[in-house]
Amino acid sequence: MAVRAQPVSFPAFTLPLLNGYLAQPDGDGPFPALVVVHEAFGLNDDIRSITQRFAAEGYLALAVDLFSGRNQALCMARLFAGMLRNSLEHGGVRDLQDALTYLAQHPKANPARVGAVGYCMGGSLAIALACADSRLKAIAPYYAMNPRPLEAVARACPVVGSYPQPDFTTKAGETLDAALDTYGVPRDIKIYPGAKHSFFNGGRNYNADAAQDSWERVLTFFRAYV
């Protein structure tokens, strides 16, 4: 499917205007919509490529730049401090809620079919967002950490998660799987032995088998829930 993509900006909690990258399929829609949340490397070419891939599958996809021209190290410190101290209500989550609002109000979006995908830091934020905002229908966290308290995932939407092994997030994936099972939240959590952190990132520890399998799982899961 042909795709058009462009930089965008929208009002957000931590800045008057937050930057993003919107990729949309050809046609009038309405399309199911996805927020794409970057890892620690920011909104780079890899994230833009992923956003375009989702658009080619028929999703209106918005990658959010949580740094948006600010000092990356300071932004990282603020985001990680927020995730540790107040997982569900800090500025990163609120910025993503504003991104959801912008996306849901887009004339080509179906506001009843909205999901999110995130990588590392972005995956952690996606899980927190799912616990804080009932508009999400499904999320796809990659090598992510869990919110605090973990019991918050009782409010989460369906989750398709992908984790490498060995990795500092492996245990988080296993714990998330058990917690979602306890609370009856639909999920598909898979651990990939031999894959490394950022295995979906084409420019770093890319693992072709894990990346392709997780991509197919995410698309299948989103077709069922988003």
Secondary structure, DSSP 4 states (H G I P E B T S, - for coil): --EEEEEEEE--SSSSSEEEEEEEESSS--EEEEEEE--TT-S-HHHHHHHHHHHHTT-EEEEE-SSTTS-HHHHHHHHHHHHHH-TTTSHHHHHHHHHHHHHHTSTTEEEEEEEEEEETHHHHHHHHHHHH-TTEEEEEEES-PPPSSGGGGGG---EEEEEEESSTTHHHHHHHHHHHHHTT--EEEEEEET--TTTT-TTSS--HHHHHHHHHHHHHHHHHH-
